[in-house]
């Protein structure tokens, strides 16, 4: 995301969504995972206010991302999508935002070096404030209260006041997203992501990582390559002093998404301007449901989470509804199967998509299918399972003649202990040292670097085999 003047965008084709679609036509369908507000009039007032506020992103940025995702689907790019499992309003702080950017920049640098591909960076931030829940309520002892659905809806503290859904939180979510985006744009335009100075991205505790030496060798190699190219060119290469960053979140809260969906000058159709890349989770991926109805009518690129229970009929129907024209870059399928089920389930997913005749970008989420609870009841993920799912996914896609063009991870730049394993061999007993997530466990900086190094090697091998 660059805060620079943009030229008038070129015209784009008219969307294929039926004329019956409206930004609120989703209300005629069953809507899963929506909060129940005690005061409907207050909700409408807040939505009216949101509808008058400036958009968070632009259609130009959205179309740029769509073009890059089309390149990734063709094997010409790689998608890195990562960030917090759920953002909190309290984490809208400069140090927290900066650390997220740093770890994504470091991961992308490793991927560029290993794959020899351009990397599209999409952060799970500036809007990841709503979370799906398996139950509408939570019980502790003899007290039952509404489930925590993310800061966009209610508070995490287990008391009646905090858990009451509050529509004013939508305004706070919008404000936190805007502040986050503004800070990110300022950092990037100020040269924070300058490839001439990757030392700017250093996290203070990286030096203690067993992977530090390998990472620094990679940085030095890239710095030497940049210097060599600029020596040949006789001038600085301007594109290397900044990078694009895009945003994404699970588009769960449909009233909020509707309020930020607009028509824009000189473009046909509607854009959800709350984020660049919304995704539909497994709990809401019903082709006849409200989320599919809403997203069939917006022009954003769209990601769909696909789990082990996905059926052929449902997947083909989702592609018919959400990807009817096979528009390049429109649809990313994020498979999250679990390490032990990739070899069985992924080949048939690939075959069903091939049967549809549609082109999608395949992306692996190795996190959500590998969640377990420790003996103490704490959620965690084994880093070895995460690695195993990535390894198996590359192998299956290669065997099936498809391209795994992206990775979707929950990761933080903080020195947390939430997932076991990795370079330091964290055990269940180690998790209590710095377990900070309120929802799902995230990879820490060491594990994130180790994962990106593996992906870089595997994707690089596949690319060399195809070229050679």
C-alpha positions, -999 to +999 in steps of 0.1 A: +000+000+000+015+032-011+002+066-002+009+082-036-013+099-061-029+074-084-039+079-121-074+074-132-080+036-133-087+018-165-122+005-171-128-031-160-154-056-173-189-055-159-194-080-131-214-111-139-235-111-107-272-112-115-291-079-116-310-090-086-280-086-064-279-057-039-255-049-011-282-060+013-297-090-007-277-113+017-304-105+043-328-127+023-306-158+030-297-177+062-268-159+078-245-179+100-222-166+127-239-132+131-242-116+166-276-109+181-277-072+192-302-062+219-310-029+203-316-032+165-322+006+162-287+013+175-273-011+150-289+007+121-277+040+134-241+028+136-243+013+101-257+046+088-227+064+103-202+038+089-218+042+054-209+079+054-172+074+064-143+072+039-134+037+027-104+020+042-089+008+009-092+018-027-105-001-058-072+006-075-053-013-048-079-041-050-074-045-087-037-044-083-039-073-059-062-092-081-036-089-109-009-102-086-030-131-075-036-140-111+002-141-116+005-164-085-021-188-099+000-190-130+031-199-110+047-164-115+044-152-079+040-165-044+014-154-019+024-148+017-007-142+038-001-140+076-008-122+108-027-125+141-055-151+146-076-122+159-066-086+163-076-068+195-082-031+198-056-030+226-029-041+201-034-011+179+000+001+190+030+011+170+053-015+184+028-043+178+021-032+142+058-028+134+066-063+147+039-078+124+054-060+094+089-070+103+082-107+105+062-107+072+090-088+055+116-112+068+095-142+057+090-127+023+127-119+019+134-156+026+108-166+000+120-143-027+156-155-022+146-192-023+119-193-049+133-165-072+097-153-074+081-120-065+061-123-033+027-107-027+024-098+010-011-098+025-015-092+062-042-105+085-045-071+100-065-038+099-098-056+102-093-091+117-116-082+146-144-108+142-141-145+150-164-174+143-175-196+172-186-231+176-213-221+200-234-189+206-227-191+243-199-199+267-204-215+302-180-211+331-192-228+363-229-220+366-227-188+345-236-188+308-229-157+286-227-149+249-195-163+233-167-139+225-170-131+188-140-107+185-135-071+195-158-060+167-187-075+185-180-078+223-153-080+249-134-110+260-138-105+297-163-131+311-189-107+325-224-097+313-214-062+303-184-072+283-201-101+265-231-080+255-229-074+217-223-036+212-228-020+178-206+009+188-177-015+185-181-015+147-171+022+148-142+014+170-131-014+147-132+009+117-112+035+136-085+010+147-083-004+111-079+032+097-052+040+123-034+007+115-035+014+077-023+049+082+007+039+102+016+011+078+014+034+048+035+059+066+062+033+074+063+020+039+064+054+023+091+064+047+114+036+035+107+011+063+106-017+037+137-006+018+156-036+004+188-015+007+184-016+044+168-049+056+185-043+090+156-019+096+133-050+099+154-067+126+135-079+156+156-074+187+155-111+197+163-126+163+200-127+173+192-154+198+176-177+172+195-208+159+184-196+125+200-161+128+232-170+110+214-185+080+190-155+078+219-130+079+238-149+051+206-146+030+203-108+038+239-103+028+235-122-004+205-101-014+223-068-005+252-079-027+228-086-055+211-053-052+244-035-052+255-054-083+223-046-102+226-009-094+262-008-103+253-023-138+224+001-141+244+031-130+216+043-107+195+033-078+166+010-085+136+029-071+113-001-068+135-016-042+130+011-016+094+001-009+070-028-012+033-033-015+013-045+015-023-056+013-048-063+040-072-093+045-096-105+071-124-131+075-154-112+063-177-126+089-197-097+101-220-090+071-236-057+083-201-042+088-190-054+053-221-041+037-217-006+053-182-003+036-193-016+002-194+011-024-196+020-060-166+040-072-160+064-101-151+050-135-155+014-125-184-010-129-199-029-100-194-028-062-163-031-040-160-041-004-137-013+007-131-026+042-102-047+030-083-058-001-088-096+002-118-108+023-121-145+029-150-168+037-144-194+064-155-230+065-184-222+089-199-197+064-190-213+030-226-223+022-232-216-015-269-209-007-261-188+024-258-151+031-220-149+028-220-164-007-248-141-017-230-111-005-196-119-020-209-130-054-217-093-060-185-076-050-154-072-073-127-079-047-105-110-050-120-136-026-104-164-006-124-195+005-112-218+033-116-255+023-116-282+049-115-320+049-153-323+049-157-303+017-178-322-008-176-322-046-211-308-050-205-280-025-172-270-040-184-269-075-215-249-065-193-224-046-172-219-078-204-215-098-217-188-074-184-170-066-162-176-096-187-178-125-166-160-152-132-175-142-119-140-138-081-142-133-071-136-097-107-137-084-106-168-063-080-183-039-088-217-024-071-220+010-070-257+020-067-265+057-068-303+060-044-314+088-011-331+083-025-366+083-052-360+058-035-341+030-025-371+009-061-385+010-082-353+007-061-328-014-059-348-046-097-349-050-100-312-043-076-306-071-095-330-094-128-313-086-115-279-095-100-293-127-134-308-135-150-273-131-127-259-157-119-229-134-085-215-125-078-208-089-049-199-068-041-228-044-029-217-009-021-239+021-032-231+056-011-256+077-023-241+110-060-247+116-061-284+108-034-292+134-048-276+165-049-297+197-052-291+234-025-299+260-032-319+292-036-285+309-063-275+284-043-250+265-047-247+227-015-254+207-001-266+174+029-287+168+054-271+145+063-305+131+027-310+121+027-276+104+058-285+085+044-319+076+013-304+061+033-279+040+056-307+028+027-330+019+008-302+002+038-294-021+042-331-029+005-336-038+002-305-059+034-315-078+020-350-083-013-336-095+002-311-119-010-281-100+009-252-084+008-245-047+011-207-050+006-195-014+008-200+023-017-187+050-003-187+085-011-173+119+021-157+130+034-129+152+066-109+155+065-113+192+086-136+213+057-159+222+055-196+232+022-208+217+031-236+193+054-265+203+085-276+185+106-255+162+143-246+164+142-244+202+121-276+206+093-260+227+073-285+248+038-283+262+054-273+295+072-244+279+040-228+266+032-210+298+063-188+295+048-164+270+014-176+259-004-144+249-031-153+223-067-150+235-079-172+206-056-194+185-019-202+189+005-184+165+040-192+152+067-171+169+094-154+149+118-184+149+091-208+138+080-184+111+115-180+097+120-218+098+087-224+080+095-198+053+129-214+047+113-248+042+087-233+018+114-214-001+133-247-006+103-267-017+088-240-040+123-234-054+127-271-062+093-273-079+101-241-099+135-254-110+120-287-121+094-270-142+119-246-158+145-273-163 
